[in-house]
């Protein structure tokens, strides 16, 4: 009997939103093992990194990875949490649309965003998402630094 390879999407073992921080608040952003591995690779090459969830324009709506200090966040950004020791931000306008959504950072084959650190590695960061449950939304009320 021949064993066929499991498609990559079925092999994902994500850190899920069912996990919570020390206060019991569900995590807004998590990462798959593949994403954590790529984050470690980028940190080894560039030092500390951070993410900003793009709202469109040049690179679509890709999660963009930058060396810490190369992308300045401000009052127009919301800090969702950390993945692999990297802060993850989203624009306030995007947050208003995605505030009821758990974001999972993953990696897929392809070219990264033009300005994102993974560009040229033939793999790129990709967002997977699901809506939070009613209980998660209630627990998250007021949990982000807005």
Backbone as CSV, one residue per row, in Angstrom:
resi,resn,N_x,N_y,N_z,CA_x,CA_y,CA_z,C_x,C_y,C_z
1,UNK,0.845,-1.181,0.000,0.000,0.000,0.000,0.888,1.241,0.000
2,UNK,0.656,2.106,-0.923,1.437,3.322,-1.073,0.896,4.411,-0.160
3,UNK,1.794,5.114,0.519,1.390,6.195,1.400,1.604,7.519,0.678
4,UNK,0.555,8.297,0.536,0.694,9.576,-0.158,1.100,10.653,0.846
5,UNK,1.765,11.665,0.335,2.214,12.765,1.190,1.017,13.589,1.638
6,UNK,1.064,14.029,2.880,0.015,14.879,3.406,0.217,16.284,2.892
7,UNK,-0.820,16.900,2.319,-0.675,18.276,1.853,-0.215,19.180,2.996
8,UNK,0.581,20.201,2.662,1.149,21.094,3.670,0.086,21.682,4.591
9,UNK,-1.058,22.080,4.037,-2.103,22.700,4.851,-2.618,21.755,5.933
10,UNK,-2.545,20.452,5.714,-3.017,19.499,6.709,-1.958,19.200,7.761
11,UNK,-0.699,19.565,7.496,0.372,19.309,8.459,0.557,20.452,9.443
12,UNK,-0.136,21.539,9.275,0.026,22.702,10.139,-0.412,22.350,11.552
13,UNK,0.455,22.663,12.497,0.121,22.500,13.905,0.171,23.884,14.535
14,UNK,-0.878,24.656,14.368,-0.819,26.048,14.799,-0.886,26.211,16.311
15,UNK,-0.294,27.288,16.781,-0.550,27.755,18.128,-1.893,28.452,17.993
16,UNK,-2.904,28.003,18.693,-4.255,28.476,18.414,-4.726,29.571,19.362
17,UNK,-5.787,30.212,18.978,-6.371,31.279,19.782,-6.963,30.737,21.069
18,UNK,-7.131,29.430,21.150,-7.638,28.858,22.379,-6.614,29.043,23.503
19,UNK,-5.365,29.301,23.126,-4.366,29.630,24.127,-4.619,31.056,24.579
20,UNK,-4.205,31.340,25.801,-4.451,32.658,26.356,-3.192,33.177,27.032
21,UNK,-3.201,34.477,27.290,-2.070,35.043,28.019,-2.227,34.745,29.506
22,UNK,-1.338,35.276,30.322,-1.371,34.992,31.754,-2.641,35.478,32.438
23,UNK,-3.303,36.464,31.843,-4.541,36.986,32.410,-5.766,36.213,31.909
24,UNK,-5.557,35.216,31.040,-6.665,34.431,30.504,-7.295,35.020,29.265
25,UNK,-6.711,36.077,28.714,-7.241,36.709,27.504,-6.786,35.928,26.279
26,UNK,-7.708,35.556,25.381,-7.310,34.853,24.157,-6.304,35.677,23.357
27,UNK,-5.375,34.999,22.727,-4.371,35.679,21.921,-4.984,36.118,20.593
28,UNK,-4.712,37.357,20.180,-5.228,37.872,18.906,-4.405,37.395,17.728
29,UNK,-3.126,37.132,17.944,-2.241,36.710,16.868,-1.365,35.570,17.374
30,UNK,-1.239,34.540,16.548,-0.400,33.385,16.845,0.352,33.015,15.569
31,UNK,1.180,31.980,15.651,1.975,31.600,14.489,2.105,30.091,14.402
32,UNK,2.225,29.601,13.192,2.471,28.177,12.970,3.950,27.897,13.219
33,UNK,4.318,26.634,13.399,5.745,26.299,13.543,6.580,26.775,12.355
34,UNK,6.048,26.707,11.143,6.786,27.175,9.961,7.064,28.673,10.061
35,UNK,6.090,29.444,10.529,6.285,30.886,10.678,7.315,31.174,11.768
36,UNK,7.238,30.433,12.874,8.207,30.630,13.951,9.622,30.304,13.484
37,UNK,9.759,29.283,12.655,11.065,28.914,12.105,11.619,30.019,11.207
38,UNK,10.761,30.588,10.350,11.206,31.670,9.471,11.539,32.926,10.285
39,UNK,10.773,33.210,11.317,11.083,34.349,12.190,12.468,34.162,12.801
40,UNK,12.750,32.966,13.308,14.075,32.693,13.882,15.177,32.881,12.847
41,UNK,14.938,32.429,11.627,15.905,32.577,10.534,16.178,34.064,10.250
42,UNK,15.112,34.847,10.220,15.262,36.276,9.943,15.934,37.006,11.101
43,UNK,15.613,36.621,12.328,16.264,37.245,13.487,17.755,36.924,13.505
44,UNK,18.132,35.710,13.096,19.553,35.343,13.042,20.289,36.197,12.010
45,UNK,19.606,36.546,10.923,20.226,37.333,9.857,20.174,38.838,10.109
46,UNK,19.091,39.337,10.734,18.866,40.778,10.826,18.755,41.330,12.242
47,UNK,18.753,40.483,13.245,18.511,40.946,14.608,17.017,40.984,14.886
48,UNK,16.583,41.719,15.920,15.163,41.760,16.276,14.295,42.241,15.104
49,UNK,13.141,41.605,14.948,12.214,41.964,13.876,10.840,42.268,14.449
50,UNK,10.016,42.891,13.624,8.626,43.175,13.983,7.760,43.001,12.742
51,UNK,6.449,42.910,12.949,5.493,42.749,11.851,4.498,43.892,11.839
52,UNK,4.066,44.223,10.631,2.948,45.142,10.452,2.047,44.540,9.385
53,UNK,0.780,44.376,9.729,-0.185,43.847,8.771,-0.580,44.957,7.829
54,UNK,-0.135,44.824,6.585,-0.374,45.828,5.570,-1.866,45.957,5.278
55,UNK,-2.277,47.146,4.941,-3.677,47.384,4.632,-3.948,47.489,3.150
56,UNK,-3.013,47.077,2.324,-3.236,47.151,0.886,-2.116,47.901,0.219
57,UNK,-2.394,48.480,-0.897,-1.432,49.249,-1.689,-0.438,48.329,-2.377
58,UNK,0.842,48.630,-2.273,1.880,47.974,-3.081,1.955,46.466,-2.916
59,UNK,1.919,45.974,-1.697,2.062,44.541,-1.457,0.755,43.883,-1.035
60,UNK,-0.355,44.404,-1.472,-1.634,43.806,-1.128,-1.911,43.949,0.352
61,UNK,-2.317,42.881,0.983,-2.547,42.923,2.425,-1.691,41.852,3.092
62,UNK,-0.420,41.862,2.779,0.527,40.885,3.311,1.053,41.323,4.662
63,UNK,1.362,40.356,5.530,2.069,40.712,6.762,3.506,41.059,6.389
64,UNK,3.956,42.202,6.789,5.283,42.680,6.428,6.210,42.565,7.636
65,UNK,7.404,42.023,7.414,8.394,41.829,8.462,9.542,42.820,8.246
66,UNK,9.882,43.559,9.289,10.924,44.584,9.212,11.901,44.424,10.375
67,UNK,13.142,44.883,10.210,14.024,44.982,11.374,13.412,45.995,12.352
68,UNK,13.511,45.736,13.642,12.991,46.690,14.620,13.662,48.043,14.371
69,UNK,12.841,49.079,14.293,13.338,50.429,14.054,13.220,50.889,12.618
70,UNK,13.046,49.971,11.677,12.929,50.359,10.268,11.506,50.774,9.891
71,UNK,10.528,50.351,10.661,9.137,50.736,10.419,8.642,51.356,11.720
72,UNK,8.288,52.605,11.672,7.879,53.323,12.875,6.369,53.234,13.036
73,UNK,5.936,52.729,14.182,4.507,52.669,14.478,4.129,53.891,15.302
74,UNK,2.842,54.186,15.301,2.365,55.352,16.038,0.929,55.190,16.477
75,UNK,0.265,56.310,16.697,-1.121,56.306,17.166,-2.073,55.650,16.173
76,UNK,-1.658,55.536,14.921,-2.500,54.930,13.895,-2.373,53.420,13.827
77,UNK,-1.628,52.828,14.777,-1.400,51.377,14.776,-1.847,50.753,16.092
78,UNK,-2.241,49.487,16.008,-2.668,48.717,17.178,-1.704,47.553,17.350
79,UNK,-1.207,47.369,18.562,-0.318,46.249,18.887,-1.192,45.038,19.223
80,UNK,-1.133,43.996,18.387,-1.955,42.804,18.612,-1.318,41.801,19.555
81,UNK,-0.005,41.811,19.642,0.699,40.847,20.481,2.054,40.539,19.890
82,UNK,2.585,39.373,20.264,3.887,38.944,19.763,3.797,37.535,19.197
83,UNK,4.607,37.273,18.183,4.798,35.934,17.641,6.294,35.708,17.525
84,UNK,6.777,34.637,18.099,8.200,34.341,18.027,9.065,35.458,18.575
85,UNK,8.573,36.194,19.569,9.319,37.294,20.148,9.274,38.571,19.326
86,UNK,8.497,38.589,18.247,8.382,39.767,17.381,7.028,40.440,17.600
87,UNK,7.056,41.745,17.843,5.798,42.485,17.988,5.041,42.467,16.665
88,UNK,3.707,42.407,16.760,2.840,42.345,15.584,1.825,43.480,15.691
89,UNK,1.851,44.372,14.703,0.970,45.533,14.665,0.046,45.462,13.459
90,UNK,-1.048,46.205,13.553,-1.982,46.362,12.443,-2.459,47.812,12.474
91,UNK,-2.742,48.378,11.314,-3.227,49.762,11.304,-4.581,49.812,12.012
92,UNK,-4.859,50.936,12.639,-6.112,51.104,13.385,-7.326,50.872,12.474
93,UNK,-7.265,51.362,11.231,-8.399,51.173,10.321,-8.582,49.693,9.987
94,UNK,-7.468,48.968,9.793,-7.556,47.520,9.552,-8.086,46.806,10.789
95,UNK,-7.632,47.237,11.975,-8.091,46.613,13.219,-9.603,46.717,13.357
96,UNK,-10.168,47.855,12.970,-11.622,48.017,13.063,-12.347,46.957,12.235
97,UNK,-11.758,46.560,11.123,-12.347,45.527,10.277,-12.060,44.132,10.837
98,UNK,-10.865,43.923,11.401,-10.404,42.599,11.819,-10.506,42.349,13.319
99,UNK,-11.075,43.253,14.098,-11.035,43.120,15.553,-11.744,41.877,16.080
100,UNK,-12.596,41.282,15.306,-13.290,40.064,15.732,-12.649,38.821,15.125
101,UNK,-11.400,38.957,14.658,-10.731,37.897,13.920,-9.421,37.488,14.578
102,UNK,-9.250,36.182,14.758,-7.964,35.659,15.204,-7.063,35.562,13.984
103,UNK,-5.839,36.075,14.099,-4.877,36.062,13.004,-3.810,35.020,13.307
104,UNK,-3.570,34.129,12.350,-2.505,33.146,12.484,-1.491,33.398,11.369
105,UNK,-0.264,33.680,11.774,0.812,33.893,10.821,1.328,32.539,10.358
106,UNK,1.412,32.353,9.057,1.876,31.101,8.472,2.896,31.438,7.381
107,UNK,3.445,30.411,6.753,4.395,30.566,5.655,3.917,29.714,4.490
108,UNK,3.986,30.274,3.282,3.626,29.549,2.068,4.725,29.781,1.030
109,UNK,4.809,28.923,0.012,5.796,29.149,-1.055,5.470,30.436,-1.806
110,UNK,6.495,31.101,-2.282,6.297,32.304,-3.074,7.244,33.402,-2.654
111,UNK,7.096,34.541,-3.296,7.945,35.686,-2.989,7.266,36.562,-1.952
112,UNK,8.056,37.036,-1.003,7.539,37.922,0.028,7.269,39.304,-0.518
113,UNK,6.654,40.132,0.312,6.409,41.508,-0.076,7.726,42.205,-0.391
114,UNK,7.675,43.140,-1.315,8.886,43.790,-1.808,9.758,44.325,-0.675
115,UNK,9.158,44.837,0.390,9.913,45.446,1.472,10.014,44.548,2.697
116,UNK,9.438,43.357,2.649,9.444,42.442,3.787,10.726,41.605,3.777
117,UNK,11.271,41.343,4.954,12.571,40.680,5.070,12.643,39.291,4.450
118,UNK,11.537,38.585,4.345,11.595,37.232,3.773,11.677,37.234,2.254
119,UNK,11.541,38.400,1.643,11.607,38.491,0.185,12.932,37.892,-0.314
120,UNK,12.853,37.085,-1.375,14.028,36.463,-1.963,14.339,35.082,-1.406
121,UNK,13.524,34.604,-0.478,13.752,33.288,0.134,12.812,32.222,-0.438
122,UNK,12.022,32.611,-1.424,11.059,31.704,-2.080,10.029,31.136,-1.102
123,UNK,9.791,31.862,-0.026,8.695,31.587,0.897,8.290,32.931,1.465
124,UNK,7.027,33.016,1.839,6.537,34.300,2.315,5.569,34.100,3.466
125,UNK,5.438,35.135,4.279,4.462,35.089,5.354,3.067,35.232,4.758
126,UNK,2.118,34.577,5.402,0.740,34.543,4.920,-0.169,34.544,6.150
127,UNK,-1.285,35.222,6.061,-2.240,35.273,7.161,-3.369,34.277,6.927
128,UNK,-3.635,33.508,7.965,-4.841,32.672,8.019,-5.675,33.258,9.150
129,UNK,-6.975,33.117,9.072,-7.792,33.747,10.105,-9.071,32.962,10.350
130,UNK,-9.668,33.265,11.473,-10.998,32.753,11.813,-11.647,33.770,12.731
131,UNK,-12.967,33.788,12.741,-13.674,34.702,13.636,-13.570,34.181,15.066
132,UNK,-13.440,35.106,16.015,-13.468,34.727,17.418,-14.875,34.283,17.789
133,UNK,-14.972,33.412,18.768,-16.279,33.013,19.298,-16.837,34.168,20.124
134,UNK,-18.094,34.090,20.478,-18.704,35.127,21.324,-17.966,35.243,22.647
135,UNK,-17.606,34.102,23.241,-16.887,34.111,24.516,-15.512,34.759,24.364
136,UNK,-14.816,34.479,23.259,-13.509,35.096,23.023,-13.655,36.601,22.836
137,UNK,-14.663,37.028,22.062,-14.879,38.465,21.862,-15.152,39.165,23.193
138,UNK,-15.931,38.545,24.048,-16.218,39.126,25.354,-14.937,39.241,26.187
139,UNK,-14.121,38.187,26.171,-12.865,38.194,26.927,-11.885,39.226,26.380
140,UNK,-11.966,39.511,25.084,-11.039,40.450,24.438,-11.474,41.912,24.568
141,UNK,-12.673,42.161,25.005,-13.168,43.522,25.097,-12.190,44.401,25.871
142,UNK,-11.624,45.387,25.181,-10.687,46.313,25.808,-9.290,45.777,26.010
143,UNK,-8.951,44.626,25.398,-7.655,43.994,25.638,-6.524,44.544,24.803
144,UNK,-6.786,45.288,23.739,-5.703,45.826,22.897,-5.380,47.250,23.326
145,UNK,-4.124,47.624,23.132,-3.705,48.995,23.385,-4.177,49.852,22.228
146,UNK,-5.328,50.459,22.385,-5.868,51.299,21.305,-5.471,52.692,21.538
